[in-house]
Amino acid sequence: MLKLLLAKLRTPRTTAELARSLNVSEDTLAGMLHTLERGGYVGRAYRESPACNVACNACSLKNLCPAAGATADEAPPVWRLTELGEQVVESGGQGL
């Protein structure tokens, strides 16, 4: 399930979108996201966040991201892959 979650995060998604697409409760999803965040695979997608490492203007996913241009105070919970998470998805889940 964690590999599938990582694959879905190739495009930033809100917590609600992820829960619906995985057919799990938001509480269940929160546990999975917490595990992946602790491992450095995912992070919140906000302006200049550690997960993004760039401001929204320089982000290649800004047109797809529900958090584009928002601050952490005003955006819904949006998650995206970190560089490590991208490497794991590209390797087919190796290293997870």
C-alpha positions, 0 to 999 in steps of 0.5 A, a space after each residue: 500500500 505504501 508503494 501505491 501511495 508513493 506512486 499516487 504522489 507523483 502529482 501533489 495531492 490533498 489528504 482527502 484526494 489520497 484517502 478517496 483514491 486509496 479507499 481508506 479513511 483519512 485517519 489510516 492515511 495519516 498514519 501512512 503519511 507520517 511513516 513516509 514523512 519520517 523516512 524522508 519520502 514525502 512532505 507537505 507541498 507549500 511555498 518553500 517547504 522542505 518537500 518542495 525545496 523551491 518557491 512555487 514560481 520555480 516548481 515544475 508541478 505548480 500547475 498541478 498542485 492544489 497548494 500552488 501559491 498558498 502559505 501553510 496557513 491557508 492551503 489544505 493539507 497537500 502532500 508530494 514526494 521528496 527527492 528520495 521518494 521520487 527515487 524510490 518510485 522510479 526504482 519500482 519501490 526498491 529501498 522502501 
